[in-house]
Amino acid sequence: MYLGGEFSSAPDGVNAYAASSFYAVDRYASFKLFWEDNYNKGDFILASRYTTSNAIHQMEKLNMSEWDDYLAWMEDYEYNKLKLPKPDTVVFLDMPVEVSQILLSNRYHGDDNKKDIHEADVEYLKKCRKSALYCAKKLDWIVIECSKDGQPLSIEEIHKKLAALL
């Protein structure tokens, strides 16, 4: 409902803490229903858009002076109160917004109306990239550059960079 624009037609129309809660509850349900047993058995879990994604997408709604407080709140809420596992490693695949917009247009065959409220708002995405790079530095994430000279790297090139981390 949030991404579909039912609460607001703009990403910042829903405050960072409410939007974070939507995603956190969804994550909690996914954990309990689908992968908690695997996690408890010690299986390797690879998650796309986990708790760290909340930080990236919601911090941009706040003044930068509030980012550290938000991160502390998010970590307490998700890892302590909801008891979601804290990631051992976070890898941020860094793609400049201008390049990602080309990829999105290709995904939707040029129909920009198919973009959700986040995908459609280029300024919002630029702010998210800024918050992501802030988190990467503050929280010691691994950053992998996924483009060169304004063009996306191939899946194979990105895969090689990821495999080199193992």
N, C-alpha and C positions, 0 to 999 in steps of 0.2 A: 504494500500500500504506500509506503514511504517513497520507494524508488519510482513507483508509478505516478507520483505527484498527487496522491489523494489528500495529503495533509497540507501540501504547499506545492506550488509550481516551480519553486526554486530550492536548491539544496539548503540554503541558510534559513529557510522558512520554518525549520524544525530545529530546536536548539541541540547543541552537541550532546548533552547528557541524555535527552529523550531518544535521539536517534541512536546513540550508543547502546541504550537499553534494548531497543528493538533487535539490533544485531546480536547483542550478548545473549538474550533469551533464545534466539534462533540457534546460536552456537551451542548453548547449553543443551537444547533439545537434540541437536545433531550428535553431540558428544554422548549423551545418555542413551540414545536410541541406536546409534550406528558404530561408534568406534571406541567406547569406553573399555570394553573387554579386551580389544586389541592393545590399547594403551597399557592396561594393567598387566598384560602378558609380556610387555616389553617390546612389542612390535615397533618397527620404524613407522612413524606417522609423518606424512607430508601433507601440509594443509595450505591451500591457497585462500587468501583473504581471511586470515584468522584474526585474533584480537588486535594484532598490530595494524590491520587494515582500518579498524575503528579509529585508531590514533591518527592515521593519515587523513582519513576523510572527515573527522569531526574537529580536529584541532584548528583547521583553517577557519572555522566559524568563530573562534575565540581570538582575543588579542594575544599577541605573542607573549606578553607578560604573564598570561594565564596557562601557557602550554605545559610547564612543569607540574603545576597543580593538577591539571587535567590528566596528565600521564600517571601521576600518583593515584588519583581517584580511579582511573580505569584499571590499573594493575590491582588495586585493592578490591574493586568490585568484581572483576572477572576471575582473578586467580585466588583471592582469599574468600570472598563471599560466595561466589558461584562455584568455586572449587574447580575451575577449568585448568587444565595443565598449562604451565608456563613453557613457552618454546625454549628448547636448548639452543637453537640457532635460528636467526632470521636472515633470509637473503632477500634483498630488495632488487628487483629487476627494473632498472631505471631506464625509462623510455620518455624522451621529451614529448610534451603535449602535442606539439605540431606533428610529430611522427605518429603518435597514437591516434590522432584524429584521421589521418589518412587510412590507417588500418581499420578504424571503426567504419569509415565510409565504405571501404571495401567489404567489410563484414555484412553491412546492411544494404549492399548493392546500390549505394548512393542515396538511399532513402533515410535522410537524417531524422525523420519523424519517428523512426524505430529506436532512437537513442533514449535511454532513461534520463532522468533529470540531472544526474551526475555527468553522464557522457556528453550531454548536449551543452553543458556550461563550461566553455573553454577557460574562462577566468577562474572558475572554481577549481578546475583541474590543475591549473598552474599553481594555485595556492596549495593544493594537496601535494604537489610535487615538492614544494618548498617545505611543507611540514614533514614529508617523508624523509627528505634529506636531513632535516633537523633531528628527527628520531634516529636515523641511521647513525649520526655522529654521537648523539647523547647516549643511545642504548647499544652501541657497538654492533650494529647490523653490518652484514656484508653487502656491499653495493656492487652490482654487476651492470656495466654499461651495455645497453641493448641496441644501440644505434651508432652509426658512424656517418659523418658528413650529411646529416639530415635524412638518412635512410635506415630502416630497421635492419638489424643483423638477421641473418637467416636462422631458422630454428636450429639448424645444425651448429652454427657458430655459438649460439647461446647455450646449447646443450654442452658443447666442449668446455665453456667457461664454468658451467655448473659441475660437470664431471671432474674438473680440476680441483674442486673443493673437497672431494672425497679422499 
